[in-house]
């Protein structure tokens, strides 16, 4: 992909939205601008990086090659000690998967922690069991702080504290470079419909 295309993509992902929902009891801070890169051309692996992360089962996965590549994905950011927005959004996404039914198998959900110092794979596993979302096609990912800062930065989530992450959902058709944001308080059926549209073939390709 040409650098101009990546700039458009990352501006779409990184610019803050006035409609972003904040965690209850915490202040919301503007998202940082897109990370600037040098000239040349960039593919998905170069931009998103193949940073090794661990899922809730302790498996090591490369962020782009093992999690994103050639998939329709829904990305969101959580931290497990959150008592307001995060569990509510996780339950909303569980509902989205239920609405999708069998079609959910073709969509990968990716929940990235903003609190890697506390959210170990074992802690994430306990969270998925508590929320009833421990199943296939849904990764809960963590790593050391430097790894998570890099990955979160590439999706526009540079957060000084765990509570300051954006609650917006990022959905994308990685292969065809189609990305958009969705408010987490949108109806589950509407989120499911947006995801289904991304699984449809791109006209003219």
Backbone as CSV, one residue per row, in Angstrom:
resi,resn,N_x,N_y,N_z,CA_x,CA_y,CA_z,C_x,C_y,C_z
1,UNK,0.845,-1.186,0.000,0.000,0.000,0.000,0.881,1.236,0.000
2,UNK,0.532,2.252,-0.757,1.310,3.478,-0.808,1.198,4.245,0.505
3,UNK,2.231,5.038,0.765,2.270,5.780,2.021,1.048,6.667,2.176
4,UNK,0.586,7.300,1.100,-0.584,8.176,1.188,-1.805,7.404,1.678
5,UNK,-1.968,6.157,1.156,-3.108,5.347,1.577,-3.020,5.016,3.061
6,UNK,-1.803,4.714,3.524,-1.646,4.392,4.940,-1.908,5.610,5.813
7,UNK,-1.511,6.781,5.339,-1.793,7.987,6.116,-3.300,8.176,6.271
8,UNK,-4.040,7.979,5.182,-5.497,8.103,5.259,-6.078,7.089,6.222
9,UNK,-5.571,5.839,6.138,-6.065,4.797,7.028,-5.797,5.167,8.477
10,UNK,-4.559,5.559,8.778,-4.211,5.800,10.159,-4.831,7.073,10.711
11,UNK,-5.048,8.070,9.839,-5.787,9.241,10.307,-7.197,8.851,10.696
12,UNK,-7.797,7.948,9.926,-9.139,7.464,10.233,-9.164,6.755,11.575
13,UNK,-8.104,5.957,11.840,-8.077,5.201,13.079,-7.656,6.046,14.274
14,UNK,-6.781,7.035,14.045,-6.111,7.697,15.166,-6.733,8.998,15.627
15,UNK,-7.440,9.699,14.754,-8.005,10.972,15.176,-9.070,10.748,16.226
16,UNK,-9.051,11.558,17.240,-10.014,11.383,18.319,-11.402,11.778,17.847
17,UNK,-12.406,11.192,18.510,-13.794,11.501,18.191,-14.450,12.140,19.392
18,UNK,-15.228,13.162,19.161,-15.923,13.822,20.264,-16.996,12.920,20.844
19,UNK,-17.317,11.820,20.149,-18.364,10.927,20.612,-17.801,9.718,21.348
20,UNK,-16.477,9.675,21.548,-15.881,8.548,22.246,-16.412,8.502,23.671
21,UNK,-16.759,7.321,24.117,-17.288,7.168,25.458,-16.147,7.054,26.446
22,UNK,-16.233,7.754,27.549,-15.201,7.687,28.583,-15.611,6.692,29.652
23,UNK,-14.638,6.203,30.391,-14.951,5.371,31.537,-15.622,6.214,32.597
24,UNK,-16.627,5.634,33.218,-17.347,6.335,34.262,-16.389,6.645,35.405
25,UNK,-16.386,7.883,35.851,-15.517,8.261,36.949,-14.111,8.627,36.538
26,UNK,-13.805,8.592,35.257,-12.476,8.942,34.775,-12.594,10.004,33.697
27,UNK,-11.608,10.866,33.629,-11.622,11.886,32.595,-11.184,11.300,31.273
28,UNK,-11.675,11.885,30.199,-11.295,11.428,28.862,-10.281,12.403,28.293
29,UNK,-9.178,11.873,27.747,-8.176,12.734,27.143,-8.128,12.487,25.663
30,UNK,-7.755,13.503,24.861,-7.708,13.317,23.420,-6.697,12.246,23.033
31,UNK,-7.012,11.509,21.974,-6.090,10.519,21.457,-4.927,11.207,20.762
32,UNK,-3.765,10.580,20.814,-2.594,11.136,20.147,-2.761,11.034,18.640
33,UNK,-2.107,11.912,17.888,-2.180,11.823,16.436,-1.472,10.591,15.937
34,UNK,-1.674,10.288,14.653,-1.061,9.112,14.059,0.451,9.171,14.193
35,UNK,1.040,7.996,14.392,2.493,7.911,14.453,3.053,8.233,13.079
36,UNK,4.032,9.114,13.010,4.613,9.495,11.734,5.650,8.473,11.312
37,UNK,5.700,8.152,10.027,6.640,7.173,9.519,7.428,7.776,8.375
38,UNK,8.523,7.108,8.031,9.378,7.600,6.958,8.749,7.332,5.603
39,UNK,9.399,7.852,4.534,8.849,7.681,3.196,8.925,6.245,2.727
40,UNK,8.378,5.969,1.552,8.383,4.619,1.004,6.995,4.020,1.018
41,UNK,6.930,2.715,0.856,5.639,2.031,0.844,5.536,1.123,2.056
42,UNK,4.297,0.879,2.479,4.055,0.134,3.703,2.942,-0.864,3.480
43,UNK,3.176,-2.094,3.953,2.101,-3.069,3.927,1.562,-3.224,5.345
44,UNK,0.534,-4.068,5.482,-0.093,-4.212,6.778,0.862,-4.701,7.851
45,UNK,1.712,-5.642,7.513,2.639,-6.182,8.500,3.615,-5.124,8.989
46,UNK,4.084,-4.292,8.046,5.014,-3.234,8.425,4.349,-2.233,9.359
47,UNK,3.097,-1.866,9.049,2.436,-0.866,9.885,2.014,-1.443,11.230
48,UNK,1.230,-2.505,11.213,0.689,-3.028,12.466,1.744,-3.756,13.291
49,UNK,2.795,-4.185,12.646,3.933,-4.910,13.222,3.560,-6.349,13.543
50,UNK,4.596,-7.185,13.570,4.418,-8.572,13.995,4.889,-8.744,15.435
51,UNK,4.592,-7.765,16.249,4.947,-7.825,17.664,4.383,-9.087,18.296
52,UNK,5.201,-9.880,18.983,4.675,-11.078,19.639,3.896,-10.709,20.901
53,UNK,2.678,-11.199,20.982,1.824,-10.988,22.148,1.344,-12.346,22.651
54,UNK,0.770,-12.363,23.850,0.233,-13.609,24.394,-1.285,-13.510,24.510
55,UNK,-1.953,-14.605,24.143,-3.405,-14.620,24.294,-3.781,-15.166,25.666
56,UNK,-5.084,-15.289,25.900,-5.572,-15.706,27.213,-5.203,-17.145,27.553
57,UNK,-4.762,-17.909,26.561,-4.346,-19.285,26.799,-2.834,-19.431,26.897
58,UNK,-2.128,-18.294,26.882,-0.680,-18.332,26.996,0.042,-18.591,25.692
59,UNK,-0.692,-18.614,24.578,-0.063,-18.819,23.277,0.570,-17.518,22.793
60,UNK,1.752,-17.609,22.187,2.397,-16.444,21.599,1.955,-16.289,20.153
61,UNK,1.454,-15.104,19.823,0.923,-14.825,18.492,1.560,-13.559,17.950
62,UNK,1.914,-13.566,16.669,2.392,-12.355,16.009,1.178,-11.511,15.657
63,UNK,1.230,-10.228,16.020,0.023,-9.407,15.935,-0.559,-9.352,14.525
64,UNK,0.278,-9.106,13.523,-0.283,-9.043,12.177,-0.460,-10.439,11.569
65,UNK,0.586,-11.212,11.493,0.532,-12.472,10.752,-0.432,-13.492,11.353
66,UNK,-0.504,-13.558,12.678,-1.332,-14.584,13.322,-2.714,-14.090,13.723
67,UNK,-2.884,-12.783,13.873,-4.147,-12.257,14.399,-4.955,-11.499,13.351
68,UNK,-4.288,-10.651,12.562,-5.013,-9.756,11.658,-5.047,-10.213,10.203
69,UNK,-3.990,-10.769,9.716,-3.806,-10.962,8.278,-4.982,-11.693,7.614
70,UNK,-5.504,-11.050,6.540,-6.564,-11.623,5.699,-7.862,-11.910,6.457
71,UNK,-8.087,-11.204,7.532,-9.294,-11.444,8.325,-10.174,-10.205,8.388
72,UNK,-11.443,-10.443,8.667,-12.341,-9.374,9.094,-12.254,-9.353,10.612
73,UNK,-11.928,-8.194,11.176,-11.650,-8.127,12.604,-12.455,-7.029,13.278
74,UNK,-12.674,-7.224,14.562,-13.195,-6.170,15.434,-12.184,-6.021,16.562
75,UNK,-11.628,-4.820,16.713,-10.641,-4.545,17.743,-11.250,-3.652,18.816
76,UNK,-10.930,-3.959,20.059,-11.281,-3.034,21.136,-10.235,-3.143,22.228
77,UNK,-10.260,-2.179,23.134,-9.274,-2.115,24.205,-9.999,-2.190,25.541
78,UNK,-9.463,-3.003,26.442,-10.059,-3.201,27.765,-8.958,-3.243,28.813
79,UNK,-9.355,-3.261,30.079,-8.466,-3.724,31.146,-9.352,-4.419,32.170
80,UNK,-8.877,-5.516,32.726,-9.764,-6.419,33.463,-10.201,-5.894,34.822
81,UNK,-9.458,-4.935,35.396,-9.875,-4.396,36.692,-10.923,-3.302,36.548
82,UNK,-11.282,-2.969,35.328,-12.338,-1.992,35.062,-13.678,-2.540,35.546
83,UNK,-14.440,-1.704,36.212,-15.738,-2.136,36.740,-16.921,-1.478,36.055
84,UNK,-16.660,-0.665,35.009,-17.797,-0.011,34.353,-17.844,-0.323,32.867
85,UNK,-17.150,0.454,32.043,-17.327,0.322,30.594,-16.844,-1.020,30.040
86,UNK,-15.691,-1.490,30.485,-15.091,-2.674,29.845,-15.970,-3.920,29.916
87,UNK,-16.445,-4.324,31.097,-17.309,-5.509,31.118,-18.617,-5.310,30.360
88,UNK,-19.134,-4.082,30.369,-20.358,-3.817,29.612,-20.124,-3.996,28.114
89,UNK,-18.986,-3.497,27.634,-18.681,-3.620,26.204,-18.387,-5.065,25.849
90,UNK,-17.695,-5.781,26.726,-17.433,-7.205,26.472,-18.742,-7.968,26.345
91,UNK,-19.690,-7.670,27.220,-20.989,-8.347,27.130,-21.737,-7.937,25.864
92,UNK,-21.577,-6.681,25.428,-22.196,-6.245,24.178,-21.610,-7.030,23.010
93,UNK,-20.295,-7.219,23.010,-19.667,-7.960,21.918,-20.052,-9.433,21.950
94,UNK,-20.266,-9.965,23.122,-20.785,-11.335,23.224,-22.156,-11.409,22.546
95,UNK,-22.975,-10.389,22.780,-24.294,-10.330,22.149,-24.169,-10.216,20.627
96,UNK,-23.188,-9.430,20.172,-22.952,-9.301,18.728,-22.645,-10.667,18.124
97,UNK,-21.793,-11.436,18.781,-21.457,-12.768,18.275,-22.678,-13.679,18.254
98,UNK,-23.541,-13.520,19.238,-24.769,-14.322,19.260,-25.687,-13.934,18.102
99,UNK,-25.763,-12.636,17.795,-26.569,-12.182,16.659,-26.002,-12.724,15.347
100,UNK,-24.676,-12.748,15.233,-24.036,-13.251,14.020,-24.251,-14.745,13.822
101,UNK,-24.413,-15.476,14.896,-24.615,-16.920,14.781,-23.420,-17.607,14.134
102,UNK,-23.685,-18.466,13.156,-22.617,-19.197,12.474,-21.648,-18.262,11.753
103,UNK,-22.139,-17.097,11.356,-21.268,-16.148,10.637,-20.168,-15.589,11.530
104,UNK,-20.307,-15.732,12.853,-19.288,-15.228,13.767,-17.958,-15.955,13.582
105,UNK,-18.001,-17.178,13.053,-16.767,-17.934,12.860,-15.850,-17.283,11.824
106,UNK,-16.412,-16.439,10.962,-15.613,-15.780,9.937,-15.101,-14.410,10.350
107,UNK,-15.320,-14.047,11.610,-14.920,-12.734,12.108,-14.101,-12.918,13.378
108,UNK,-12.962,-12.273,13.435,-12.067,-12.386,14.586,-12.223,-11.174,15.492
109,UNK,-12.525,-11.418,16.753,-12.608,-10.369,17.751,-11.263,-10.313,18.478
110,UNK,-10.765,-9.109,18.702,-9.456,-8.922,19.328,-9.589,-7.868,20.426
111,UNK,-9.438,-8.298,21.668,-9.476,-7.376,22.807,-8.063,-7.227,23.354
112,UNK,-7.551,-6.007,23.285,-6.180,-5.703,23.703,-6.209,-5.018,25.067
113,UNK,-5.355,-5.446,25.978,-5.352,-4.807,27.287,-4.580,-3.499,27.270
114,UNK,-5.090,-2.529,28.000,-4.367,-1.271,28.216,-3.607,-1.310,29.545
115,UNK,-3.660,-2.456,30.218,-3.026,-2.601,31.535,-2.176,-3.873,31.567
116,UNK,-1.136,-3.953,30.714,-0.372,-5.197,30.605,0.391,-5.579,31.866
117,UNK,0.687,-4.627,32.736,1.416,-4.957,33.950,0.594,-5.849,34.874
118,UNK,-0.717,-5.701,34.828,-1.581,-6.535,35.659,-2.300,-7.620,34.864
119,UNK,-2.590,-7.348,33.608,-3.372,-8.303,32.807,-2.463,-9.333,32.147
120,UNK,-2.065,-10.310,32.928,-1.297,-11.441,32.420,-2.235,-12.374,31.663
121,UNK,-1.700,-13.354,30.907,-2.587,-14.321,30.254,-3.545,-14.999,31.237
122,UNK,-3.062,-15.344,32.427,-3.930,-16.009,33.407,-5.061,-15.087,33.859
123,UNK,-4.755,-13.804,34.050,-5.790,-12.844,34.453,-6.804,-12.660,33.327
124,UNK,-6.324,-12.580,32.087,-7.239,-12.471,30.947,-8.111,-13.721,30.825
125,UNK,-7.529,-14.886,31.076,-8.304,-16.131,31.010,-9.438,-16.103,32.030
126,UNK,-9.119,-15.687,33.250,-10.151,-15.606,34.286,-11.247,-14.630,33.884
127,UNK,-10.859,-13.534,33.254,-11.839,-12.538,32.795,-12.754,-13.130,31.734
128,UNK,-12.183,-13.854,30.772,-13.026,-14.438,29.718,-14.004,-15.459,30.293
129,UNK,-13.553,-16.226,31.279,-14.447,-17.209,31.904,-15.565,-16.516,32.680
130,UNK,-15.210,-15.455,33.386,-16.213,-14.706,34.151,-17.252,-14.087,33.232
131,UNK,-16.805,-13.582,32.075,-17.708,-12.920,31.140,-18.401,-13.903,30.188
132,UNK,-18.000,-15.154,30.224,-18.617,-16.154,29.351,-18.241,-15.989,27.896
133,UNK,-16.992,-15.564,27.645,-16.571,-15.312,26.264,-15.301,-16.094,25.909
134,UNK,-15.048,-17.156,26.629,-13.844,-17.941,26.367,-14.138,-18.960,25.268
135,UNK,-13.949,-18.543,24.030,-14.237,-19.415,22.910,-13.346,-19.092,21.734
136,UNK,-13.531,-19.806,20.626,-12.692,-19.564,19.446,-13.000,-18.221,18.792
137,UNK,-12.040,-17.747,18.014,-12.182,-16.529,17.209,-12.304,-15.263,18.054
138,UNK,-11.857,-15.329,19.311,-11.822,-14.131,20.151,-10.541,-14.172,20.966
139,UNK,-9.605,-13.293,20.610,-8.326,-13.207,21.297,-8.349,-12.087,22.320
140,UNK,-7.876,-12.378,23.511,-7.593,-11.358,24.518,-6.081,-11.319,24.642
141,UNK,-5.481,-10.189,24.275,-4.039,-10.132,24.088,-3.340,-9.211,25.087
142,UNK,-2.159,-9.650,25.510,-1.315,-8.879,26.402,0.140,-9.069,26.007
143,UNK,1.020,-8.373,26.672,2.455,-8.472,26.432,3.150,-7.614,27.464
144,UNK,4.436,-7.352,27.268,5.054,-6.408,28.191,4.642,-4.985,27.782
145,UNK,4.967,-4.013,28.621,4.469,-2.659,28.379,4.945,-2.096,27.045
146,UNK,6.209,-2.336,26.704,6.730,-1.812,25.438,6.003,-2.420,24.252
147,UNK,5.721,-3.710,24.307,5.000,-4.367,23.223,3.596,-3.804,23.075
148,UNK,2.899,-3.663,24.197,1.530,-3.166,24.126,1.489,-1.697,23.716
149,UNK,2.451,-0.894,24.178,2.494,0.506,23.763,2.656,0.607,22.250
150,UNK,3.493,-0.249,21.673,3.709,-0.226,20.233,2.437,-0.596,19.484
151,UNK,1.833,-1.715,19.866,0.635,-2.189,19.168,-0.526,-1.220,19.351
152,UNK,-0.742,-0.752,20.572,-1.838,0.184,20.803,-1.607,1.494,20.063
153,UNK,-0.354,1.934,19.989,-0.054,3.148,19.254,-0.396,3.040,17.787
154,UNK,-0.221,1.853,17.222,-0.506,1.664,15.801,-1.998,1.681,15.487
155,UNK,-2.842,1.530,16.498,-4.286,1.672,16.265,-4.824,2.944,16.926
156,UNK,-3.911,3.887,17.203,-4.335,5.184,17.720,-4.672,5.204,19.182
157,UNK,-4.123,4.248,19.945,-4.457,4.140,21.360,-3.214,4.318,22.213
158,UNK,-2.647,5.526,22.208,-1.528,5.841,23.087,-2.122,6.352,24.393
159,UNK,-2.052,5.536,25.443,-2.793,5.854,26.667,-1.849,5.998,27.854
160,UNK,-1.854,7.158,28.513,-0.999,7.359,29.693,-1.368,6.441,30.854
161,UNK,-2.664,6.156,31.005,-3.136,5.251,32.050,-4.155,4.305,31.438
162,UNK,-4.355,3.132,32.043,-5.323,2.177,31.471,-6.713,2.760,31.263
163,UNK,-7.142,3.635,32.189,-8.500,4.177,32.121,-8.719,5.128,30.958
164,UNK,-7.652,5.620,30.353,-7.795,6.655,29.338,-7.908,6.106,27.917
165,UNK,-8.035,4.802,27.784,-8.199,4.273,26.437,-9.572,4.618,25.873
166,UNK,-9.651,4.666,24.563,-10.933,4.894,23.892,-11.768,3.628,23.976
167,UNK,-13.057,3.809,24.140,-13.962,2.654,24.159,-14.551,2.348,22.781
168,UNK,-14.205,3.132,21.773,-14.749,2.870,20.450,-14.240,1.542,19.895
169,UNK,-15.049,0.950,19.059,-14.704,-0.298,18.395,-14.118,0.033,17.030
170,UNK,-13.093,-0.691,16.640,-12.497,-0.544,15.313,-12.781,-1.824,14.545
171,UNK,-13.438,-1.704,13.402,-13.733,-2.879,12.587,-13.008,-2.738,11.259
172,UNK,-12.525,-3.855,10.743,-11.766,-3.774,9.511,-11.759,-5.051,8.705
173,UNK,-11.737,-4.872,7.409,-11.473,-5.938,6.451,-10.003,-5.758,6.087
174,UNK,-9.127,-6.535,6.722,-7.695,-6.280,6.630,-7.193,-6.422,5.201
175,UNK,-7.629,-7.460,4.504,-7.123,-7.716,3.156,-7.462,-6.586,2.198
176,UNK,-8.654,-6.021,2.333,-9.099,-4.977,1.416,-8.964,-3.572,1.995
177,UNK,-8.364,-3.468,3.168,-8.011,-2.179,3.759,-9.234,-1.282,3.976
178,UNK,-10.317,-1.881,4.435,-11.532,-1.131,4.746,-11.671,-1.079,6.267
179,UNK,-11.670,0.129,6.829,-11.702,0.304,8.272,-12.725,1.359,8.670
180,UNK,-13.316,1.187,9.831,-14.195,2.221,10.376,-14.317,2.026,11.884
181,UNK,-14.883,3.036,12.528,-15.112,2.991,13.966,-16.608,2.883,14.231
182,UNK,-16.932,2.236,15.349,-18.328,2.093,15.763,-18.413,2.427,17.245
183,UNK,-19.425,3.168,17.616,-19.667,3.421,19.041,-20.073,2.117,19.727
184,UNK,-19.555,1.844,20.920,-19.908,0.597,21.597,-21.339,0.555,22.109
185,UNK,-22.008,1.717,22.174,-23.400,1.704,22.605,-24.367,1.546,21.433
186,UNK,-23.839,1.301,20.238,-24.700,0.981,19.099,-25.389,-0.354,19.365
187,UNK,-26.585,-0.568,18.813,-27.262,-1.851,19.008,-26.413,-3.011,18.500
188,UNK,-26.496,-4.126,19.180,-25.718,-5.303,18.771,-26.012,-5.682,17.326
189,UNK,-27.273,-5.574,16.924,-27.649,-5.934,15.555,-26.975,-5.024,14.536
190,UNK,-26.823,-3.741,14.877,-26.178,-2.802,13.956,-24.687,-3.102,13.824
191,UNK,-24.042,-3.435,14.936,-22.627,-3.800,14.887,-22.443,-5.073,14.075
192,UNK,-23.319,-6.036,14.292,-23.244,-7.291,13.541,-23.432,-7.045,12.045
193,UNK,-24.350,-6.166,11.698,-24.589,-5.860,10.285,-23.361,-5.223,9.645
194,UNK,-22.686,-4.318,10.353,-21.481,-3.686,9.817,-20.402,-4.734,9.570
195,UNK,-20.267,-5.656,10.484,-19.275,-6.715,10.314,-19.611,-7.619,9.141
196,UNK,-20.888,-7.932,8.982,-21.296,-8.781,7.859,-21.013,-8.097,6.527
197,UNK,-21.215,-6.788,6.463,-20.928,-6.055,5.228,-19.446,-6.162,4.866
198,UNK,-18.583,-6.188,5.873,-17.153,-6.286,5.608,-16.754,-7.663,5.082
199,UNK,-17.584,-8.659,5.325,-17.258,-9.998,4.825,-17.671,-10.178,3.371
200,UNK,-18.425,-9.223,2.834,-18.878,-9.329,1.445,-17.759,-8.947,0.491
201,UNK,-17.693,-9.582,-0.689,-16.640,-9.261,-1.676,-16.685,-7.797,-2.076
202,UNK,-15.517,-7.253,-2.339,-15.418,-5.857,-2.790,-15.686,-5.812,-4.285
203,UNK,-16.661,-5.002,-4.692,-17.033,-4.883,-6.102,-15.859,-4.300,-6.887
204,UNK,-15.558,-4.915,-8.009,-14.485,-4.409,-8.870,-13.127,-4.943,-8.539
205,UNK,-13.059,-5.886,-7.558,-11.758,-6.459,-7.236,-11.779,-7.958,-7.506
